[in-house]
Amino acid sequence: MSDFDFEFKRQLIHGLVGTCIAVAVWYLKPTYGRIIVLPLLLAVAVFYAIPKIGVNLHIHNFLIEKYEREKDKATLPYRGSIYYALGVAPAVFALPVELACAVVMTLSVGDAVSTIVGVKYGRVQISDKTLEGFIAFILVGVPAAALFASVPQAFMLAGVGAFIELFSPWDDNLAIPWILTPLAFIL
C-alpha cells in the first residue's frame, strides 16, 4: 500500500469522526453537548489501556495493522486518537457550543485535508509539512468552521490552525485545539 493510500484512509477517519463529534455536540446543545467529553475521555482510557493489557482482540489487531503508523505501533499505539480526544475535550467543555464545533471542525477537516494534499501534491517543504498542505488547510478549514461560526471567526480559526499545523513542534491533534480554544474566547 502506498503512503498516500495509507494516509488517505487514516485522514478520512480523522475527518469523519471529528465531523460526527461536532455534529453531536451541536445537536445535543446546550444541555447535553458537553457530555460528549465523557465518551472522549473514556476512549482515551480504552485506547491507552488495550495495548498495555496485551490482550489479543481482533478489532485491536485490525486497527493497529491497518491504520497505525509504524513509528507509533511500538511507542504509543492509537496516539492520534488519544491526542485528538485530549485536544478537543477542553474546547467542547469550555467554549460556547458554536465555537467548540468550529474548533473541532477546523482540526478535523483542516488537518485531514492538509495531510492528504501534502502527501499527494506537496512539493514545497516547510519543516516536515508542505506549503500545499498549508493552503489546503485554510481552503477547507474556513468553510468547515463557518458551518458553526461566523465567517471572520472561521478565517481566524483556520488561518491560525494552519500555521500551528505547519510550525508547531507538538502533535497537531493537541496543539491546534489547545491554542484555538483560548483564541476562540477572544473572538
N, C-alpha and C positions, 0 to 999 in steps of 0.2 A: 504494500500500500504506500502510495506517495505521501510526502509531508503534507501536501495540500489536501488530499482526501482525508487524512487523519485529523488535521486541524479543522477542516470543514465540518466533520461530524461533531467534534468537541464544541466548536463555536455555535453550531446550530442548537445544540442542547443548552449552551450558555444563554443564548438569546431567547429561546423559547421558555425556559424555566424562569428566567428573570421577568419576562413579559407576563407570565402567569402569576408571579408574585405581585407585580404591580397591579394587575387587574384584580386579583383577590383583595389586596389592600383597599383598592378603590371601591369595590362593590361591598365590602364589609364595613366601610366607614360609617359613621365616625366612631361608633361604639366598639365594633369588633375588629376593625382594621389592624390595630396594633397587636392583636392576638397572633398574627402571622409570625411574630418574633419567636413565640414559643416553639412551633414546629421547626423553625430555622435553627434555633439553638439545640433542640433535640437532635436534629440531623447532624449538627456538628459533633455532638457526643457519639452518635452511632458511627459516623464516618471515621472518627478518630479511634474508637474502640475496636471495631471489627478487625482491622489488620493487627492490632496488638493482641487480641484474643487468639488469633491464629486458627480460627475455625475455617473449615473448608465449605463455604457456602457457594452454591452455583452462581447466584447473582453477583456476589462479590468477585468471584473469579472472572466472570464475564466482563464486568465493569473495568476491572484492573487490566485485563488483556486487551480490550477493545478501545478504551477511552483514556487510559492514564499514560502520561508521558513517561518515558523510560527513566529520566532523572528523578521523578517523584515516586516511582514504584518502590524503591528501597528506602528512601528517606522519609517521605510523608505522603502515603497514598491518599487520594482524594483532596490533595492540597488546594486545588482550585475551588472545589465545593465548600470546603471548610472556611477558607478565606472569604469566599463570596458571602456566605451566611453571616460570618462575623463582621464583614464590611457593611452589609446593608441593614443589619439589625439596628444600629443606632439611628439611622435615617428613618426607618419605619417607626421606631419607638418615639423619637423626639420631635420630628418635623410635622407640620400640618400635612394632612393626607396628600394633597395635590403636589406639594414639593417632595414628599417622600417618594411618591410614584415617579416623579420626574427624575429624581436622583437614581432610582432603581433602573429606569429605562435608559438613562444616559450610560450607566455602567453596562447594562445587559446588551443593549443593541449596539452602542458605540464601540465597546471593546470587542464584541464578537465580529462585527463587520471590519473593524480596523485590522484584526488579526487575519481574517480571510483575505482581504485585499493585500495586506502586507506580504503574506506568504505567496500569493499567486502573482501579484503585479509589482511588488516592491522592488525598486531599483536604487533609490536614493537612501542610503543607510544613514540614520541618525541614532547614535547609541546602538542599542540592539533592536531598534524598531525602524520603520521606514516612513519617509515623507508621504508616500501614497496612502499608507495606513492612517497616518495623522489626518490627512484630508478626508478620508472616508469616515473617520470617527465623527468629524464635525458635520459632514453632509448627511449622515443618518442619525446622529445624536440629537441634532436640533429638532427635526420633526418628531422623533421618538419622545423627547422630553416635552415638546409642545402639545402632545396629546393630553398632558396633565397640568402644564404650567403655561404662563404667558410666553409669547414669542421672545421678548427680551430676556426673560429668565432662562428659557431654553437655550438661547445663544450663549449666555453666560455659563450655564452648566456644561454644555457640550464643548465650548471653547476651552474652559479650564480643565475639563475632563480629558480632552485630547492632549493638552500639554502635560498633564500628570501622567497619562499613558506613555507619552514619549520620553519624559525625562526622569520620572521617579525611580529611585533605586529600590523601592519596596514593591511588593507584589501589587499589581494594579487592582485586584479584587478587594484589597484593603485600602490602598491609598486613595483611589478615586472616590469612593463613598465617604471615607473619613474626612477628606478635605472638602468635598462638596456639601456635606451636611452642615458644618458651620457657615460656609458660604451662603447656603440657602437661607439661613436665618437672617443674613444681611439683606437678601433680596426682598 
